[in-house]
Amino acid sequence: MTSAYEYTKQELAALLVDEPRYRVDQVWHGLWNEAQEFAEITTVPKALRVRLAGQFAPGLSVVNDVRSDRGMTRKWVFRLHDGATIETVLMAYEDRVTVCVSSQAGCGVGCTFCATGQAGFTRHLSAGEVLEQVMFAARAATPRRLSNVVFMGMGEPLENYRVTVEVLKRLHEYRAMSARHLTVSTVGVAPAIERLATEGLPLTLAVSLHAANNETRSELIPLNRRYPLERLHEACLNWIATTSRRLSFEWALIDGVNDTDRAMHELADYARSLRAHVNLIPLNPTPGYLVLGSSARRVREFATGLEALDVNVTVRNTRGRSIDAACGQLAAVTNATRRSIPVRSA
């Protein structure tokens, strides 16, 4: 059976052609505005609820549910219909509630410091499987309203381009989410960045940069060999010119690798040329990458140095590290093999 979130409103109406038109509106409102399961949509008769629950099936089943940060961070491991597993993280802040969704089961990009990349690629998710994560998190966030969706979970969203864009457009149109509250994170699939710029969605683009010279970046992010920094720069310029939206760079600070003074100046030159904002993230530990993250002192020094070089910078607060829910730690697909990967300093 298929998830109801695979369907457009017109497709749902075709399935309910024997019902009054307002029933379609009621079901649609329950699904999208209220993020309800069929049994919870009490504005429609029980018989219709039972019929819909039998006709559609949720795409996710909970395997594990853990919390940290005094309950403000919550991670689910979900099993999909074919046995593949993914992870989704809900984060509550004073001013917003954000869900971090997966776009793939595993990831084929293979970033050396990322647990998901170490685990390997299983398959792309469908639009319904991604949307089910959002709606599940929206129900869990109640009574607060889910305000932000970030594609920063398992997988490279722009390698699953069609589904990523479909989900973004449906959240914007069907759930009335501001595109500015939707964030896509990519390691730099340059042609897809340029294509995304033409979709008419003023969303936030976050590029996982992590090194600003090709030698180090290719070791950290193998995709850099296909789309090196020069090609990525072209795509970022195109993004800015087409969307008039500022982009951000994610930079996981790794001791002795990309936290050196040289790395700082390379990043500053690259970021200033694009007027990009830099998010510094202390590297989170993963089983397959034994190099340590930078010390708290070095993180502060690196941030101060960037500011002195006229770069806008934020040090991101790490959430969910104790439950392997922080950036780069999601790896429910397989157990990564512990290995040491030599990386030269930037």
Secondary structure, DSSP 8 states (H G I E B T S, - for coil): ---GGGS-HHHHHHHTTTS-HHHHHHHHIIIIIS---GGG-TTS-HHHHHHHHHH---S-EEEEEEEEGGGTEEEEEEE-TTS-EEEEEEEE-SS-EEEE--SEEE-SS--TT-HHHHH-EEEE--HHHHHHHHHHHHHHHTTS---EEEE-SSS-GGGGHHHHHHHHHHHHHHS---GGGEEEEES--HHHHHHHHTT----EEEEE---SSHHHHHHH-GGGGTS-HHHHHHHHHHHHHHH----EEEEEEBTTTT-SHHHHHHHHHHHHHHT-EEEEEE---BTTB---B--HHHHHHHHHHHHHTT--EEE----SGGGT-STT----SS------------
